[in-house]
């Protein structure tokens, strides 16, 4: 099946290398320049190249050095406008074609967010960053915007601020003076990049701002380097947060897969409007500033992004229907690393934490059960972001855990994992190709019992099943959850008590880490809502109402807003609304309060706005409308659907 989200003719002619020559204009919020493509013909009698575009201004097109007339198809609301470029002489398989396009992005570019200086940590310079996954690279550059096509690229990008891309920075050197020693914000500097490993279009990435770099320690004998980037005002905190664990994670992953192939692994801490926890852009992972807690309690998010270097960036899903191959495998491997780096109990605990979000999202899609499936049969022109949830992550990871256990455990499954990566590294595959390889591996390297074990799996239920539960119950090691559950049970049993100061105090949390506190709060959500007195006491005694840890603050508000008709929900809705848009107030006092930062990460902003809407729709809508431009375009699109401001449409306005 062809990619249902692309109008390009990538099966007939495919991009092999892309050269970019860009200038960033912070005044008009545009990137302008030229893209040069080396294309390989894969079919016979190919007469045109069709590229995906969205809201781009195309100035000119050349094929093999000669100017040609081009046409833009009717704009599709999801897929954009197909760019049709004729090839003067029909070409056959194996022939190379060079294409050059001069163009400019527009204000409607979904992939880019241009931030004013006031929206940054430092407040002195503007900031730009991109987010191309899943289908937004087409608004950054004319491209065959499908993970089925992988290409190398090089870039020359000029701007008055330091620049990063999803490639190796050739010059100016990252270890040299910032901005090549020129004046930041005033002098134009051209940055040169090269990506030597073929990547899909969704891994194209760029960021520019008042950035600083710090190298991270690399284990002896490694041929890759590592470092962290952040705004000048955050670089010290970022270096401290990530220097102990990042390369340790990378080294551990290499031991169970294959050597890291991208040469550089760096982290970039973005401004708070970034809509994800992390984005695994090749060479430089973009991460949310909510990870900077000052105690390294959330750095395990980096394990997930590191793992994508093999599962996603290396072995890639062929199209959005098979997205779970990226995220399910990555989540499974991330949790395996928890066992290797810590204990088996930590692996089970991670699955337990993930199960809450899985069941929440399965419930969210109860009226659209197709999105409860692991392998989603997207219609042509359907927006894959409409299905964005934890389902491919958590259901996929549980499926792989179930396969591991069915086969007999890690001793049987880990050799296959390495063979899977070795076989498909650099390729884009479908679920069927993965399944065929799984069977082939155990037929050749396993036993008849292994194959019979695979036959015993309910493949249809796992891949295509719908509903609010997993196809089979999956049990986890509950060791690390016991204290969390006991504390939650104590609070539930004390719901009628008034002498709370005699029953609870801050020492209750002394033996709980941040993840165990999250599980405690999630356990509370399985009970009827607590009285307002209890929530007030909990918020102040445990400092949940003011904690800078966004994971804990989110769960506390979910506890407070559990009964949308309660006095507690009405009161805390005001606080939650202020928190999510960065205008925090001291609980119950109102007013402007202490200035915070917008919670642009969709893991936080979407559930808060959904909960607010059930408590006080006017508050939710008014807060969002007032602050909507602080959120990334991808987040805005989904929040507006959550709030009923936009009706999800499927397969509409399909272009010819």
C-alpha positions as CSV (number, residue, x, y, z in Angstrom):
1,X,0.0,0.0,0.0
2,X,1.3,3.5,-0.9
3,X,1.6,6.1,1.8
4,X,-1.9,7.4,2.4
5,X,-0.5,10.8,3.5
6,X,1.6,11.6,0.5
7,X,0.7,12.8,-3.0
8,X,4.3,12.2,-4.3
9,X,5.2,9.6,-6.9
10,X,8.1,8.2,-4.7
11,X,7.6,4.7,-6.1
12,X,8.5,5.9,-9.6
13,X,11.3,8.3,-8.7
14,X,12.9,8.8,-5.3
15,X,15.1,11.4,-3.6
16,X,18.6,10.1,-2.7
17,X,20.3,13.4,-1.7
18,X,19.1,16.9,-0.9
19,X,21.2,20.1,-0.8
20,X,19.8,23.1,1.0
21,X,20.9,26.7,0.7
22,X,18.8,28.7,3.1
23,X,18.6,32.2,4.7
24,X,16.6,32.6,7.9
25,X,14.7,35.9,8.1
26,X,13.5,36.6,11.7
27,X,11.8,39.8,10.6
28,X,9.3,38.3,8.2
29,X,9.4,34.8,9.8
30,X,10.4,33.0,6.6
31,X,13.1,30.7,5.2
32,X,14.0,31.3,1.6
33,X,16.5,29.7,-0.6
34,X,17.1,26.8,-2.9
35,X,16.7,23.0,-2.6
36,X,18.7,20.8,-5.0
37,X,17.7,17.1,-5.4
38,X,19.5,14.1,-6.7
39,X,16.7,11.7,-7.8
40,X,16.9,8.0,-8.7
41,X,14.4,6.7,-11.3
42,X,12.8,3.5,-10.0
43,X,10.2,2.9,-12.8
44,X,10.1,3.1,-16.6
45,X,8.8,5.9,-18.8
46,X,8.7,8.3,-15.9
47,X,7.5,11.7,-17.2
48,X,7.3,13.8,-14.0
49,X,8.3,14.3,-10.4
50,X,5.6,14.9,-7.9
51,X,6.6,16.4,-4.6
52,X,4.5,17.2,-1.5
53,X,4.2,20.9,-0.5
54,X,2.2,22.9,1.9
55,X,1.8,26.7,1.9
56,X,5.1,27.3,0.1
57,X,5.8,30.0,-2.5
58,X,7.6,28.3,-5.5
59,X,9.6,30.8,-7.5
60,X,11.3,28.6,-10.1
61,X,12.2,25.0,-11.0
62,X,15.0,23.5,-13.0
63,X,15.4,19.9,-14.2
64,X,19.0,18.9,-15.1
65,X,19.9,22.6,-15.4
66,X,17.0,23.7,-17.6
67,X,14.0,25.8,-16.5
68,X,10.6,24.0,-16.6
69,X,7.0,25.0,-16.0
70,X,5.5,23.5,-12.9
71,X,2.0,23.2,-11.6
72,X,0.6,23.1,-8.0
73,X,-2.4,20.9,-7.5
74,X,-5.5,21.9,-5.6
75,X,-4.7,22.3,-1.9
76,X,-5.8,19.4,0.3
77,X,-6.6,20.3,3.9
78,X,-4.2,17.7,5.2
79,X,-1.8,16.8,2.5
80,X,-1.2,20.3,1.0
81,X,-0.6,20.9,-2.7
82,X,1.1,18.4,-5.0
83,X,4.0,20.0,-7.0
84,X,4.0,18.5,-10.5
85,X,7.3,18.9,-12.3
86,X,7.7,17.6,-15.8
87,X,10.8,15.7,-16.9
88,X,11.5,17.0,-20.5
89,X,12.5,13.5,-21.7
90,X,10.9,10.4,-20.2
91,X,13.4,8.4,-18.2
92,X,13.8,4.8,-17.2
93,X,14.9,2.8,-14.1
94,X,18.4,3.6,-12.9
95,X,18.7,7.1,-14.5
96,X,19.6,10.0,-12.2
97,X,17.7,13.3,-12.4
98,X,18.8,16.6,-10.8
99,X,16.1,19.0,-9.7
100,X,16.5,22.5,-8.3
101,X,13.7,24.5,-6.7
102,X,13.9,28.1,-5.5
103,X,11.2,28.8,-2.9
104,X,10.2,30.5,0.3
105,X,8.2,29.4,3.4
106,X,5.1,31.3,4.5
107,X,3.4,32.3,7.8
108,X,1.2,29.2,7.4
109,X,4.2,26.9,7.7
110,X,3.1,24.2,10.2
111,X,6.6,22.8,10.6
112,X,8.1,26.1,12.0
113,X,7.4,28.1,15.1
114,X,9.0,31.5,15.3
115,X,9.2,32.9,18.8
116,X,9.5,36.5,19.8
117,X,12.3,37.2,22.2
118,X,9.7,37.6,25.1
119,X,8.8,33.9,24.6
120,X,12.4,32.7,25.2
121,X,14.2,32.0,28.4
122,X,16.7,34.9,27.9
123,X,14.3,37.4,26.6
124,X,16.9,39.0,24.4
125,X,16.7,37.2,21.0
126,X,14.0,35.5,19.0
127,X,14.0,31.7,18.4
128,X,13.1,29.3,15.6
129,X,12.5,25.6,15.8
130,X,10.9,23.0,13.5
131,X,8.8,19.9,14.1
132,X,8.3,17.9,10.9
133,X,6.9,14.7,12.2
134,X,4.6,13.3,11.0
135,X,3.8,15.1,7.7
136,X,5.0,18.7,8.1
137,X,8.3,18.6,6.3
138,X,6.3,19.6,3.1
139,X,5.7,23.0,4.6
140,X,9.5,23.5,5.2
141,X,10.7,22.2,1.8
142,X,9.2,20.6,-1.3
143,X,9.8,16.9,-0.5
144,X,8.6,13.4,-0.9
145,X,7.1,13.5,2.6
146,X,6.9,9.9,3.4
147,X,9.1,7.7,5.7
148,X,9.4,5.2,2.8
149,X,12.0,7.5,1.2
150,X,15.4,8.1,2.9
151,X,18.0,10.5,1.7
152,X,21.3,12.1,2.8
153,X,21.5,15.9,2.9
154,X,23.8,18.8,3.2
155,X,22.9,22.4,4.1
156,X,24.3,25.9,4.1
157,X,22.2,28.1,6.3
158,X,22.7,31.8,7.0
159,X,21.4,33.8,9.9
160,X,22.2,36.3,12.6
161,X,21.8,33.7,15.3
162,X,23.4,30.3,16.0
163,X,21.9,27.4,14.0
164,X,21.5,23.6,14.6
165,X,20.2,21.0,12.1
166,X,19.6,17.3,12.2
167,X,23.1,16.7,10.8
168,X,26.7,17.1,11.8
169,X,27.8,20.7,12.1
170,X,30.8,21.1,9.9
171,X,31.4,24.8,10.5
172,X,31.7,26.9,12.6
173,X,32.9,24.4,15.1
174,X,30.5,23.7,18.0
175,X,33.5,23.8,20.4
176,X,34.6,27.2,19.2
177,X,33.3,30.6,20.2
178,X,29.5,31.0,19.8
179,X,28.4,32.1,16.3
180,X,31.9,31.7,15.0
181,X,33.1,34.6,17.1
182,X,30.8,37.1,15.4
183,X,28.2,39.3,17.1
184,X,25.1,37.3,17.9
185,X,21.9,38.9,16.7
186,X,23.7,41.3,14.3
187,X,26.2,39.5,12.1
188,X,25.2,37.0,9.5
189,X,27.1,33.7,9.7
190,X,26.7,30.7,7.3
191,X,26.5,27.4,9.0
192,X,27.4,24.2,7.1
193,X,25.9,20.8,7.9
194,X,26.2,17.3,6.5
195,X,24.0,14.3,7.2
196,X,25.9,11.2,6.0
197,X,23.2,8.7,7.0
198,X,20.0,8.4,4.9
199,X,17.0,9.7,6.9
200,X,13.3,10.1,6.3
201,X,11.8,13.6,5.7
202,X,10.2,13.8,9.2
203,X,13.8,13.9,10.7
204,X,14.7,17.1,8.9
205,X,15.1,19.7,11.6
206,X,16.4,23.2,12.2
207,X,16.6,25.4,15.3
208,X,18.1,28.9,15.7
209,X,18.5,31.1,18.7
210,X,21.0,32.4,21.3
211,X,22.4,28.9,21.7
212,X,25.4,27.7,23.6
213,X,27.1,24.3,23.6
214,X,28.7,22.0,26.2
215,X,30.4,18.7,25.4
216,X,29.3,15.6,27.4
217,X,31.8,12.9,28.5
218,X,32.1,10.0,26.1
219,X,33.2,6.5,27.1
220,X,36.7,5.4,26.0
221,X,36.9,3.7,22.6
222,X,33.8,5.4,21.1
223,X,34.0,7.0,17.7
224,X,31.0,9.3,18.4
225,X,30.8,12.6,20.3
226,X,28.0,14.0,22.5
227,X,27.0,17.4,23.8
228,X,24.1,19.6,24.9
229,X,22.8,22.8,23.5
230,X,20.5,25.4,25.1
231,X,19.9,29.1,25.4
232,X,22.7,30.9,27.2
233,X,20.6,31.3,30.3
234,X,19.8,27.5,30.5
235,X,23.1,25.9,29.4
236,X,24.5,25.4,32.9
237,X,21.3,23.7,34.1
238,X,21.1,21.6,31.0
239,X,24.7,20.4,31.2
240,X,24.2,19.4,34.8
241,X,20.9,17.6,34.1
242,X,22.2,15.5,31.3
243,X,25.9,15.0,31.8
244,X,25.7,12.0,34.1
245,X,23.4,9.8,32.0
246,X,23.2,10.6,28.3
247,X,26.3,8.8,27.0
248,X,25.7,6.0,29.5
249,X,22.3,5.4,27.9
250,X,23.9,5.4,24.4
251,X,26.6,3.0,25.4
252,X,24.1,0.6,27.0
253,X,21.9,0.6,23.9
254,X,24.9,-0.3,21.7
255,X,25.6,-3.4,23.7
256,X,22.3,-4.9,22.9
257,X,21.8,-3.7,19.3
258,X,24.6,-2.4,17.0
259,X,27.0,0.5,17.1
260,X,25.6,4.0,16.9
261,X,25.7,5.2,13.3
262,X,25.1,8.9,13.3
263,X,28.5,10.1,14.6
264,X,27.1,12.8,16.9
265,X,24.5,12.5,19.6
266,X,23.5,15.9,21.0
267,X,20.5,17.3,23.0
268,X,18.9,20.7,22.4
269,X,16.7,22.1,25.1
270,X,14.0,24.1,23.4
271,X,11.7,26.8,24.6
272,X,8.6,25.7,26.5
273,X,6.2,25.8,23.5
274,X,7.8,22.6,22.1
275,X,4.9,20.2,21.8
276,X,6.6,16.9,22.7
277,X,8.8,15.5,25.5
278,X,11.5,14.9,22.9
279,X,11.9,14.6,19.2
280,X,14.5,12.1,17.9
281,X,15.9,14.3,15.1
282,X,19.0,12.7,13.7
283,X,22.2,13.8,15.5
284,X,20.4,16.2,17.8
285,X,17.4,15.3,19.9
286,X,15.1,18.2,20.7
287,X,13.8,18.1,24.3
288,X,11.3,20.0,26.4
289,X,12.6,22.3,29.2
290,X,10.3,20.5,31.6
291,X,13.0,17.9,31.9
292,X,15.2,20.4,33.8
293,X,14.0,19.7,37.3
294,X,17.4,20.1,39.0
295,X,17.4,16.6,40.4
296,X,17.7,14.4,37.2
297,X,14.4,12.7,38.0
298,X,13.1,13.0,34.4
299,X,16.3,12.3,32.4
300,X,15.0,8.9,31.5
301,X,13.0,10.6,28.8
302,X,16.4,10.7,27.0
303,X,16.5,6.9,27.1
304,X,13.5,6.9,24.8
305,X,15.0,9.4,22.4
306,X,18.4,7.6,22.3
307,X,16.6,4.4,21.5
308,X,15.0,5.9,18.4
309,X,18.5,6.1,16.9
310,X,18.0,2.4,16.2
311,X,14.2,2.0,16.2
312,X,12.8,4.8,14.0
313,X,15.8,6.6,12.7
314,X,17.5,3.3,11.8
315,X,14.7,0.9,11.2
316,X,11.8,3.1,10.1
317,X,8.0,2.6,9.6
318,X,7.0,2.7,5.9
319,X,4.1,5.0,6.6
320,X,1.8,6.2,9.3
321,X,-0.2,3.0,9.3
322,X,2.9,1.3,10.8
323,X,3.9,4.0,13.2
324,X,3.8,1.6,16.1
325,X,6.9,-0.1,14.7
326,X,8.8,3.1,15.7
327,X,7.2,3.8,19.0
328,X,6.2,0.4,20.2
329,X,9.7,-1.0,19.7
330,X,11.3,2.2,21.1
331,X,9.2,2.0,24.3
332,X,9.8,-1.7,24.7
333,X,13.6,-1.2,24.4
334,X,13.6,1.9,26.6
335,X,12.1,-0.3,29.4
336,X,14.5,-3.1,28.7
337,X,17.3,-0.6,29.3
338,X,15.6,0.3,32.6
339,X,16.2,-3.3,33.6
340,X,19.8,-3.2,32.4
341,X,20.6,0.1,34.0
342,X,18.6,-0.4,37.2
343,X,16.6,-3.5,38.1
344,X,13.9,-5.7,36.6
345,X,11.5,-4.0,39.0
346,X,12.2,-0.7,37.3
347,X,11.2,-2.2,34.0
348,X,7.9,-3.4,35.3
349,X,7.3,-0.1,37.0
350,X,7.8,1.7,33.7
351,X,5.1,-0.5,32.1
352,X,2.8,0.2,35.0
353,X,3.2,4.0,34.7
354,X,2.5,3.7,30.9
355,X,-0.6,1.6,31.4
356,X,-2.5,4.5,33.0
357,X,-2.0,6.7,29.9
358,X,-2.8,3.7,27.6
359,X,-6.2,3.1,29.2
360,X,-6.9,6.8,29.3
361,X,-6.3,7.1,25.5
362,X,-8.2,3.9,24.7
363,X,-11.1,5.5,26.5
364,X,-10.6,8.8,24.7
365,X,-11.0,7.0,21.3
366,X,-14.0,5.0,22.4
367,X,-16.1,6.8,19.8
368,X,-13.4,6.4,17.1
369,X,-12.3,2.8,17.7
370,X,-10.1,2.6,14.6
371,X,-7.6,4.7,16.6
372,X,-7.5,2.1,19.3
373,X,-5.8,-0.3,16.8
374,X,-2.1,-0.9,16.7
375,X,-2.0,-1.0,13.0
376,X,-4.3,1.8,11.8
377,X,-5.7,1.6,8.3
378,X,-5.6,5.3,7.5
379,X,-7.7,6.5,4.6
380,X,-6.1,8.5,1.8
381,X,-5.7,12.0,3.1
382,X,-6.5,11.3,6.7
383,X,-4.4,13.3,9.2
384,X,-2.2,10.9,11.3
385,X,-2.0,13.5,14.0
386,X,-5.7,12.9,14.7
387,X,-4.7,9.4,16.0
388,X,-1.7,10.7,18.0
389,X,-1.8,9.1,21.5
390,X,0.1,6.6,23.7
391,X,-1.6,3.6,22.0
392,X,1.2,2.9,19.5
393,X,3.8,3.4,22.3
394,X,2.1,1.4,25.1
395,X,0.0,-1.2,23.2
396,X,3.0,-1.8,20.9
397,X,5.5,-2.2,23.8
398,X,3.1,-4.6,25.6
399,X,2.7,-6.6,22.4
400,X,6.4,-7.1,22.2
401,X,6.6,-7.9,25.9
402,X,3.9,-10.5,25.4
403,X,5.9,-12.0,22.4
404,X,9.1,-12.0,24.5
405,X,7.3,-13.9,27.3
406,X,5.5,-16.3,24.9
407,X,8.8,-17.2,23.3
408,X,10.4,-18.0,26.7
409,X,12.0,-14.8,27.9
410,X,14.9,-12.4,27.1
411,X,17.4,-15.1,26.5
412,X,15.3,-16.3,23.5
413,X,14.1,-12.8,22.3
414,X,17.2,-10.6,22.6
415,X,19.2,-12.4,19.8
416,X,16.3,-11.8,17.6
417,X,16.2,-8.1,18.5
418,X,19.8,-7.7,17.3
419,X,19.1,-9.6,14.1
420,X,16.0,-7.4,13.5
421,X,18.1,-4.2,13.7
422,X,20.9,-5.7,11.6
423,X,18.5,-6.8,8.9
424,X,16.5,-3.6,8.5
425,X,18.9,-0.9,9.5
426,X,18.5,1.9,6.9
427,X,15.3,0.5,5.6
428,X,11.6,1.4,5.9
429,X,9.3,-1.5,6.6
430,X,5.7,-2.5,7.1
431,X,4.2,-4.6,9.9
432,X,3.9,-7.6,7.6
433,X,7.6,-7.4,6.7
434,X,8.4,-7.3,10.5
435,X,6.1,-10.3,11.1
436,X,7.6,-12.3,8.2
437,X,11.1,-11.6,9.5
438,X,10.2,-12.7,13.0
439,X,8.9,-16.0,11.8
440,X,11.8,-16.5,9.4
441,X,14.3,-15.8,12.2
442,X,12.8,-18.5,14.5
443,X,12.4,-21.0,11.7
444,X,16.1,-20.7,11.0
445,X,17.6,-20.0,14.4
446,X,15.0,-21.2,16.8
447,X,13.0,-24.4,17.5
448,X,9.7,-25.8,16.5
449,X,8.4,-24.7,19.9
450,X,9.3,-21.1,19.1
451,X,7.4,-21.2,15.9
452,X,4.4,-22.8,17.6
453,X,4.6,-20.1,20.3
454,X,4.3,-17.4,17.6
455,X,1.4,-19.3,16.0
456,X,-0.4,-19.2,19.4
457,X,-0.4,-15.4,19.4
458,X,-3.7,-13.7,18.6
459,X,-2.2,-11.6,15.8
460,X,-5.5,-10.1,14.6
461,X,-6.5,-9.0,18.1
462,X,-3.1,-7.3,18.8
463,X,-2.7,-5.6,15.4
464,X,-6.3,-4.8,14.5
465,X,-8.3,-5.2,17.7
466,X,-10.3,-2.4,19.3
467,X,-11.6,-1.9,22.7
468,X,-10.6,-0.6,26.1
469,X,-8.2,-3.3,27.2
470,X,-5.2,-5.2,25.8
471,X,-6.1,-8.5,24.0
472,X,-4.6,-10.5,27.0
473,X,-3.9,-9.3,30.5
474,X,-0.2,-8.4,30.9
475,X,1.2,-8.5,34.4
476,X,4.1,-6.3,35.7
477,X,6.5,-6.4,38.6
478,X,4.7,-4.3,41.2
479,X,7.5,-4.1,43.7
480,X,8.1,-0.4,43.3
481,X,4.4,0.4,43.2
482,X,3.6,-1.0,46.6
483,X,4.4,2.0,48.7
484,X,2.6,4.3,46.2
485,X,-0.5,2.1,46.4
486,X,-0.4,1.9,50.2
487,X,-0.2,5.7,50.5
488,X,-3.1,6.1,48.0
489,X,-5.2,3.6,50.0
490,X,-4.5,5.5,53.2
491,X,-5.8,8.7,51.6
492,X,-8.9,6.9,50.2
493,X,-9.7,5.3,53.6
494,X,-9.3,8.8,55.3
495,X,-11.8,10.5,53.0
496,X,-14.2,11.1,55.9
497,X,-11.5,12.2,58.4
498,X,-11.0,15.8,59.5
499,X,-7.8,15.4,61.5
500,X,-5.6,15.1,58.4
501,X,-2.6,16.7,60.1
502,X,-2.5,13.7,62.5
503,X,-2.6,11.2,59.7
504,X,-0.3,12.7,57.0
505,X,2.8,14.8,56.8
506,X,5.6,15.5,54.3
507,X,7.6,12.5,55.5
508,X,5.1,10.2,53.7
509,X,7.1,11.0,50.5
510,X,10.6,10.5,51.9
511,X,11.0,7.0,50.4
512,X,9.2,7.7,47.2
513,X,10.9,9.0,44.0
514,X,9.2,11.2,41.5
515,X,7.8,8.2,39.5
516,X,6.4,6.6,42.6
517,X,4.7,9.9,43.4
518,X,3.2,9.9,39.9
519,X,1.9,6.3,40.5
520,X,0.5,7.4,43.9
521,X,-1.5,10.2,42.3
522,X,-2.6,8.0,39.4
523,X,-3.8,5.4,41.9
524,X,-5.9,8.1,43.6
525,X,-7.6,8.8,40.3
526,X,-9.0,5.2,40.4
527,X,-11.0,6.1,43.5
528,X,-13.9,8.5,43.9
529,X,-12.8,12.2,44.0
530,X,-11.4,13.3,47.4
531,X,-13.1,16.2,49.3
532,X,-11.7,19.7,48.8
533,X,-10.3,19.7,52.3
534,X,-8.2,16.7,51.5
535,X,-6.9,18.1,48.2
536,X,-6.0,21.4,49.8
537,X,-4.1,19.6,52.6
538,X,-2.3,17.3,50.1
539,X,-1.4,20.2,47.9
540,X,0.2,22.2,50.6
541,X,1.7,19.4,52.8
542,X,3.3,17.6,49.9
543,X,3.9,20.8,47.9
544,X,2.1,19.4,44.9
545,X,0.3,22.7,44.3
546,X,3.6,24.4,43.7
547,X,6.1,21.7,42.6
548,X,8.2,22.6,39.5
549,X,8.0,18.9,38.4
550,X,5.4,19.0,35.6
551,X,4.7,15.3,35.7
552,X,3.6,15.6,39.4
553,X,1.8,18.8,38.9
554,X,-0.2,17.4,36.1
555,X,-1.3,14.4,38.1
556,X,-2.2,16.6,41.1
557,X,-4.5,18.7,39.0
558,X,-6.1,15.6,37.5
559,X,-6.8,14.4,41.1
560,X,-8.3,17.8,41.9
561,X,-10.4,18.0,38.8
562,X,-11.6,14.4,39.0
563,X,-15.2,15.3,39.8
564,X,-16.0,18.2,37.5
565,X,-19.0,19.3,39.6
566,X,-17.1,19.5,42.9
567,X,-16.0,22.6,44.8
568,X,-12.4,21.4,44.5
569,X,-12.6,21.2,40.7
570,X,-14.0,24.6,40.4
571,X,-11.3,26.1,42.5
572,X,-8.4,24.2,41.1
573,X,-9.5,24.7,37.5
574,X,-8.4,28.4,37.9
575,X,-5.0,27.3,39.1
576,X,-4.6,24.6,36.4
577,X,-5.6,27.1,33.7
578,X,-3.0,29.6,34.9
579,X,-0.3,26.8,35.2
580,X,-0.8,25.5,31.7
581,X,-0.4,28.9,30.1
582,X,2.5,30.1,32.3
583,X,0.6,32.5,34.5
584,X,0.7,30.5,37.8
585,X,-1.0,31.7,40.9
586,X,-0.6,30.7,44.5
587,X,-3.5,28.3,45.2
588,X,-6.7,30.0,46.1
589,X,-5.3,33.6,46.0
590,X,-6.0,34.6,42.4
591,X,-4.2,37.5,40.9
592,X,-1.2,37.4,38.7
593,X,1.0,35.4,41.1
594,X,4.4,34.0,40.2
595,X,5.3,34.0,36.5
596,X,5.7,30.5,35.0
597,X,6.2,29.1,31.5
598,X,3.6,27.8,29.1
599,X,3.2,24.0,29.2
600,X,3.5,23.5,25.4
601,X,4.2,19.8,25.7
602,X,1.0,18.1,24.6
603,X,1.4,15.5,27.4
604,X,0.5,18.3,29.8
605,X,-1.5,20.9,27.9
606,X,-4.0,18.6,26.2
607,X,-5.3,16.7,29.3
608,X,-5.4,19.9,31.3
609,X,-7.5,21.7,28.6
610,X,-9.8,18.6,28.3
611,X,-10.2,18.5,32.1
612,X,-10.9,22.2,32.3
613,X,-13.5,21.9,29.6
614,X,-15.5,19.4,31.6
615,X,-15.3,21.7,34.7
616,X,-15.7,25.1,33.2
617,X,-16.0,25.3,29.4
618,X,-15.9,29.1,29.4
619,X,-12.7,29.1,31.4
620,X,-11.1,26.5,29.2
621,X,-12.0,28.3,25.9
622,X,-11.2,31.8,27.2
623,X,-7.8,30.7,28.5
624,X,-6.9,29.0,25.3
625,X,-8.1,31.7,23.0
626,X,-6.1,34.3,25.0
627,X,-2.9,32.3,24.9
628,X,-3.3,30.2,21.7
629,X,-0.3,31.7,19.9
630,X,2.0,30.6,22.7
631,X,1.4,27.0,21.6
632,X,2.9,25.2,18.7
633,X,0.7,24.9,15.5
634,X,0.6,21.1,16.0
635,X,-0.6,21.5,19.6
636,X,-3.1,24.2,18.6
637,X,-4.6,21.9,16.0
638,X,-5.2,19.1,18.5
639,X,-6.2,21.3,21.4
640,X,-8.9,22.9,19.2
641,X,-10.2,19.5,18.3
642,X,-10.2,18.5,22.0
643,X,-12.2,21.6,22.8
644,X,-14.7,21.1,20.0
645,X,-13.4,24.2,18.2
646,X,-12.6,22.1,15.1
647,X,-14.5,19.1,13.8
648,X,-12.2,16.2,12.7
649,X,-12.8,15.5,9.0
650,X,-11.6,12.4,7.3
651,X,-10.8,12.1,3.6
652,X,-12.1,15.5,2.6
653,X,-11.0,17.7,-0.3
654,X,-8.8,15.1,-1.9
655,X,-6.8,16.6,-4.6
656,X,-6.5,15.1,-8.1
